[in-house]
Amino acid sequence: MENLLIQSDNLKALEYLLTEKKLKGKVDLVYIDPPFATNGNFIISNDRATTVSKPRKGTIAYSDKITGKDFIEFLRKRLLLLKDLLSEKGSIYLHIDYKIGHYVKVLMDEVFGIENFRNDITRIKCNPKNFKRIGYGNIKDMILFYTKTSRPIWNEPLQDYSEEDLKRLFPKTKNGRRYTTVPIHAPGETKNGKSNQPFKGIYPPKGRHWRTDVETLNKWDEQGLIEWSKNGNPRKIIYADEQKGKRVQDVWEFKDPQKPTYPTEKNLDMLKLIIKTSSNEDSIVLDCFCGSGTTMLAAHLLGRKWIGIDQSEHAINATISKLNSINHNCLIEKPEYEYIKLNSD
């Protein structure tokens, strides 16, 4: 499949992908950042993007005027089609805010099944603000992560340890290298087998067994990977510089661009994390509220095929501009794609 950029109402475009492009069950990853039912207009003025509830000079990029139960029904129709497009190993990430997000969570439980709910990810979107209204300052929104089945694509997401992490998790040093130690035995007694034999004349504690065979334990000891306590208790040495990193948790700090060129423009690194984790290089990534095109750019940079949909001409132009911004001198070429404009009737 070639990359697709479609200018259209996304309900019509999703039906087109199912009926004309025959993509049912072919999409491995959906990321969408739909309107948040804010009842506001999103304005582009002097090359800056803003959100306003009252008219202001500038060009309306799009209006977010569907609210309440009408918004939930608007979203339901699109989620049902997206579910049809998702492969059996597919995932969907829906970006939404705290005001409407919990209602959307109930809707997604209905469409995708509560058993396929994976995470309610908190995304730190901005620095603290000093509002005078009653209530705590809002610096976050949420990303609802669901899979279509119990067997999704999952590439373990890891991040580098911070200096604070290294000091806390690897408190010891040897030859200038940070390390920690872990037990070499585990719960469960083994009466017969290699994991219950004596190691250096000692047996595992009562009710436990060695984590590996004694031959491996001897090799670790020869390699200097066993640390013996003053009481003769052996523990395995784990060096910090040999670890790939720590697992990503469900609170993300990916702040919005300071000077967005399109309203609701999202952080490129955040999209890269999602795409790396829940798709492979042969996967199709779909964003049917593609806005400024960050999903498309991230997918292309990571070697995925992509489909972007938006009815706003400003969004389509912003996406094309973003894709064209790929440096001529980098190893990644600008993407080739088919541009389709569907009639609104």
C-alpha positions as CSV (number, residue, x, y, z in Angstrom):
1,M,0.0,0.0,0.0
2,E,1.2,3.5,-0.7
3,N,0.8,6.4,1.7
4,L,-2.5,8.2,1.6
5,L,-3.4,11.8,2.4
6,I,-7.2,12.3,2.2
7,Q,-9.1,15.6,2.4
8,S,-12.6,14.7,3.5
9,D,-15.0,14.3,6.3
10,N,-13.3,11.4,8.1
11,L,-16.5,9.4,8.3
12,K,-16.7,9.3,4.6
13,A,-13.0,8.7,4.3
14,L,-13.0,5.8,6.7
15,E,-15.9,4.2,4.7
16,Y,-13.8,4.8,1.5
17,L,-10.8,2.9,3.1
18,L,-13.1,0.0,3.9
19,T,-15.0,-0.3,0.6
20,E,-12.7,1.1,-2.0
21,K,-9.2,0.5,-0.7
22,K,-10.2,-2.8,0.9
23,L,-8.2,-2.1,4.1
24,K,-10.5,-3.9,6.6
25,G,-8.2,-5.6,9.2
26,K,-5.0,-4.1,7.6
27,V,-4.2,-1.2,9.9
28,D,-1.9,-1.9,12.9
29,L,-2.1,1.4,14.7
30,V,-4.5,4.2,15.0
31,Y,-3.7,7.5,16.8
32,I,-6.4,10.1,16.9
33,D,-6.6,13.5,18.6
34,P,-10.2,14.4,17.9
35,P,-11.9,17.7,19.0
36,F,-12.5,17.9,22.7
37,A,-16.1,19.2,22.7
38,T,-14.8,22.6,23.8
39,N,-17.4,24.6,21.8
40,G,-14.5,26.8,20.6
41,N,-12.9,27.9,17.4
42,F,-9.3,27.2,16.5
43,I,-7.7,30.2,14.9
44,I,-4.5,30.7,12.9
45,S,-3.4,34.4,13.1
46,N,0.0,35.8,12.2
47,D,1.4,32.3,11.8
48,R,0.4,31.4,15.4
49,A,-2.3,28.9,16.4
50,T,-4.7,29.6,19.2
51,T,-8.0,28.5,20.7
52,V,-10.8,31.0,21.3
53,S,-14.5,30.7,22.3
54,K,-15.3,34.2,20.9
55,P,-14.7,35.5,17.4
56,R,-11.3,36.9,16.8
57,K,-9.3,38.1,13.8
58,G,-7.6,35.4,11.9
59,T,-8.5,32.3,9.9
60,I,-10.6,29.5,11.5
61,A,-8.6,26.3,11.1
62,Y,-11.6,24.3,12.4
63,S,-14.5,24.7,14.8
64,D,-15.1,22.4,17.7
65,K,-18.9,23.0,18.1
66,I,-20.2,19.4,18.6
67,T,-20.7,18.9,22.4
68,G,-22.4,16.6,24.9
69,K,-24.2,13.5,23.7
70,D,-23.9,14.6,20.1
71,F,-20.1,14.5,20.4
72,I,-20.2,11.0,21.9
73,E,-22.3,9.8,19.0
74,F,-20.0,11.6,16.5
75,L,-17.1,9.7,18.0
76,R,-18.9,6.4,18.2
77,K,-19.6,6.3,14.4
78,R,-15.9,6.8,13.7
79,L,-14.6,4.4,16.4
80,L,-16.8,1.6,14.9
81,L,-15.2,2.1,11.5
82,L,-11.7,2.3,13.0
83,K,-12.3,-1.0,14.8
84,D,-13.1,-2.6,11.4
85,L,-9.9,-1.2,9.9
86,L,-7.7,-2.4,12.8
87,S,-5.9,-5.7,12.4
88,E,-6.1,-8.4,14.9
89,K,-2.7,-7.2,16.3
90,G,-3.8,-3.6,16.2
91,S,-3.9,-0.8,18.8
92,I,-5.7,2.5,19.1
93,Y,-4.6,5.6,21.1
94,L,-7.2,8.3,21.6
95,H,-6.0,11.7,22.9
96,I,-8.6,13.6,24.8
97,D,-8.9,16.0,27.7
98,Y,-10.1,15.5,31.3
99,K,-13.5,17.2,30.8
100,I,-14.9,14.7,28.3
101,G,-12.3,11.9,28.5
102,H,-14.1,9.8,31.1
103,Y,-17.3,9.7,29.0
104,V,-15.1,8.7,26.0
105,K,-13.5,5.9,28.1
106,V,-17.0,4.4,28.7
107,L,-17.6,4.6,24.9
108,M,-14.3,2.9,24.1
109,D,-15.1,0.1,26.6
110,E,-18.3,-0.5,24.7
111,V,-16.7,-0.4,21.2
112,F,-13.4,-2.3,21.9
113,G,-14.3,-4.2,25.1
114,I,-13.2,-3.4,28.6
115,E,-10.9,-6.4,28.5
116,N,-8.9,-4.7,25.8
117,F,-8.3,-1.5,27.8
118,R,-4.6,-1.1,28.4
119,N,-3.9,2.3,29.8
120,D,-5.2,5.7,30.7
121,I,-2.0,7.6,30.1
122,T,-1.5,11.0,31.7
123,R,0.3,13.4,29.4
124,I,1.8,16.6,31.0
125,K,1.1,19.1,28.3
126,C,2.3,22.4,29.6
127,N,4.0,24.3,32.5
128,P,1.9,25.2,35.6
129,K,-0.4,28.2,35.2
130,N,-1.8,30.6,37.8
131,F,-5.5,30.6,37.0
132,K,-7.8,32.5,39.4
133,R,-10.8,30.1,39.0
134,I,-11.8,27.7,41.7
135,G,-10.0,24.4,41.1
136,Y,-6.5,23.0,40.7
137,G,-4.4,24.0,37.7
138,N,-4.7,21.7,34.7
139,I,-1.4,20.8,33.1
140,K,-2.5,17.4,31.7
141,D,-4.7,15.6,29.3
142,M,-5.2,11.9,28.7
143,I,-4.5,9.2,26.1
144,L,-6.7,6.2,26.2
145,F,-4.9,3.1,24.9
146,Y,-6.9,0.0,23.7
147,T,-6.0,-3.0,21.6
148,K,-8.3,-5.0,19.3
149,T,-7.3,-8.4,20.8
150,S,-5.1,-9.8,23.5
151,R,-2.3,-10.3,21.0
152,P,-1.2,-6.8,19.9
153,I,2.1,-5.6,18.5
154,W,4.2,-4.6,21.5
155,N,7.7,-3.5,21.3
156,E,8.9,-2.9,24.9
157,P,9.2,0.9,25.4
158,L,12.3,1.8,27.3
159,Q,13.8,5.1,28.3
160,D,17.2,6.1,29.6
161,Y,17.9,6.2,33.3
162,S,18.3,9.7,34.8
163,E,21.2,10.5,37.1
164,E,18.8,10.3,40.0
165,D,17.6,6.8,38.8
166,L,21.2,5.6,38.5
167,K,22.1,6.7,42.0
168,R,18.9,5.1,43.5
169,L,18.8,1.9,41.5
170,F,22.5,1.2,41.2
171,P,24.0,2.5,44.5
172,K,27.3,0.6,44.4
173,T,30.4,1.3,42.3
174,K,33.2,-1.0,41.2
175,N,36.0,0.2,38.9
176,G,34.0,3.3,38.1
177,R,30.9,1.4,37.1
178,R,27.6,1.7,38.9
179,Y,25.9,-1.6,39.9
180,T,23.4,-3.3,42.2
181,T,23.0,-6.9,43.3
182,V,20.1,-9.3,43.2
183,P,19.4,-12.7,44.8
184,I,20.5,-15.7,42.9
185,H,17.7,-17.8,44.4
186,A,13.9,-17.7,43.9
187,P,10.8,-19.0,45.6
188,G,9.9,-22.7,45.2
189,E,11.9,-25.8,46.3
190,T,13.2,-28.2,43.6
191,K,14.0,-31.6,45.0
192,N,15.3,-33.1,41.7
193,G,17.1,-31.0,39.1
194,K,20.2,-28.8,38.6
195,S,18.7,-25.8,40.4
196,N,18.9,-27.5,43.8
197,Q,22.5,-28.7,43.7
198,P,25.2,-27.1,46.0
199,F,27.0,-24.0,44.7
200,K,30.4,-23.5,46.4
201,G,29.3,-25.9,49.1
202,I,26.1,-24.1,49.9
203,Y,22.5,-25.0,49.1
204,P,19.7,-22.5,48.3
205,P,17.7,-21.4,51.4
206,K,14.9,-23.6,52.5
207,G,11.8,-23.4,50.3
208,R,13.8,-21.8,47.4
209,H,15.9,-22.9,44.4
210,W,18.8,-21.4,42.4
211,R,17.6,-19.1,39.5
212,T,19.8,-21.1,37.1
213,D,22.0,-24.2,37.1
214,V,25.1,-24.4,39.2
215,E,27.4,-24.5,36.1
216,T,26.2,-21.0,35.2
217,L,26.6,-19.8,38.7
218,N,30.2,-21.0,38.7
219,K,30.8,-19.1,35.4
220,W,29.3,-16.0,36.9
221,D,31.6,-16.3,39.8
222,E,34.7,-16.8,37.6
223,Q,33.6,-13.7,35.6
224,G,33.4,-11.6,38.8
225,L,29.6,-11.3,38.6
226,I,28.9,-12.8,42.0
227,E,29.3,-10.6,45.1
228,W,29.8,-12.4,48.4
229,S,28.6,-10.7,51.6
230,K,30.6,-10.9,54.8
231,N,28.3,-13.7,55.8
232,G,29.0,-15.7,52.7
233,N,25.7,-14.9,50.9
234,P,26.1,-14.8,47.1
235,R,24.3,-12.2,45.0
236,K,24.4,-11.5,41.2
237,I,26.0,-8.2,40.1
238,I,23.9,-6.1,37.7
239,Y,25.8,-3.2,36.0
240,A,23.9,-0.1,35.0
241,D,25.8,0.4,31.8
242,E,24.7,-3.0,30.6
243,Q,20.9,-2.3,31.0
244,K,18.9,-1.0,28.1
245,G,16.9,1.4,30.2
246,K,13.8,1.5,32.4
247,R,10.3,0.7,31.3
248,V,8.1,3.7,30.3
249,Q,5.4,4.4,32.8
250,D,1.9,5.8,32.3
251,V,2.7,9.5,33.1
252,W,4.4,11.2,30.1
253,E,5.9,14.6,30.0
254,F,5.7,15.6,26.3
255,K,4.8,19.2,26.2
256,D,3.1,20.9,23.3
257,P,5.2,22.9,20.9
258,Q,5.7,26.5,22.2
259,K,4.9,28.1,18.9
260,P,2.5,25.7,17.1
261,T,1.8,26.4,13.4
262,Y,-1.5,24.6,13.6
263,P,-4.0,24.3,16.6
264,T,-3.5,21.3,18.9
265,E,-0.2,20.4,17.3
266,K,1.4,17.6,19.3
267,N,4.9,16.6,20.4
268,L,6.8,14.6,17.7
269,D,8.7,12.6,20.3
270,M,5.4,11.4,21.9
271,L,4.1,10.2,18.5
272,K,7.4,8.4,17.9
273,L,7.1,6.6,21.2
274,I,3.6,5.4,20.4
275,I,4.5,4.3,16.9
276,K,7.7,2.5,17.9
277,T,5.8,0.6,20.7
278,S,2.6,-0.4,18.9
279,S,3.6,-0.9,15.2
280,N,6.3,-2.5,13.1
281,E,8.2,-1.3,10.0
282,D,5.7,-3.1,7.7
283,S,2.7,-1.6,9.6
284,I,0.1,0.9,8.4
285,V,-0.5,3.9,10.8
286,L,-3.7,5.8,10.6
287,D,-4.7,9.3,11.9
288,C,-8.1,10.4,10.8
289,F,-7.9,13.8,12.6
290,C,-4.4,14.4,11.3
291,G,-4.2,18.2,11.9
292,S,-0.7,19.4,11.4
293,G,0.5,16.0,10.3
294,T,2.8,15.1,13.2
295,T,1.6,11.5,13.1
296,M,2.4,11.2,9.4
297,L,5.9,12.7,9.9
298,A,6.7,10.4,12.8
299,A,5.4,7.3,10.9
300,H,7.5,8.2,7.9
301,L,10.7,8.8,10.0
302,L,10.2,5.4,11.5
303,G,9.7,3.6,8.2
304,R,5.9,2.9,8.5
305,K,3.2,3.3,5.9
306,W,0.6,5.9,6.8
307,I,-2.9,7.3,6.1
308,G,-3.8,10.9,7.1
309,I,-7.3,12.3,7.0
310,D,-8.6,15.7,7.6
311,Q,-11.4,17.9,6.1
312,S,-9.7,21.2,6.9
313,E,-7.7,22.6,4.0
314,H,-5.4,24.3,6.6
315,A,-4.7,20.9,8.1
316,I,-3.9,19.3,4.7
317,N,-1.6,22.2,3.8
318,A,0.1,22.0,7.3
319,T,0.6,18.3,6.8
320,I,2.1,18.7,3.3
321,S,4.4,21.5,4.6
322,K,5.6,19.3,7.5
323,L,6.3,16.4,5.2
324,N,8.2,18.7,2.8
325,S,10.3,20.0,5.7
326,I,12.3,16.8,5.9
327,N,15.9,17.8,5.4
328,H,17.2,17.0,1.9
329,N,20.6,16.1,3.4
330,C,19.3,13.5,5.9
331,L,19.2,9.8,5.1
332,I,15.4,9.7,5.0
333,E,13.8,10.9,1.7
334,K,10.6,12.8,1.6
335,P,7.6,10.5,1.5
336,E,5.7,9.7,-1.7
337,Y,1.9,9.6,-1.2
338,E,-1.4,9.7,-3.0
339,Y,-3.5,12.7,-2.3
340,I,-7.2,12.2,-2.5
341,K,-10.0,14.7,-2.1
342,L,-13.4,13.2,-1.6
343,N,-16.6,15.0,-2.4
344,S,-18.6,16.1,0.6
345,D,-21.9,14.9,-0.8
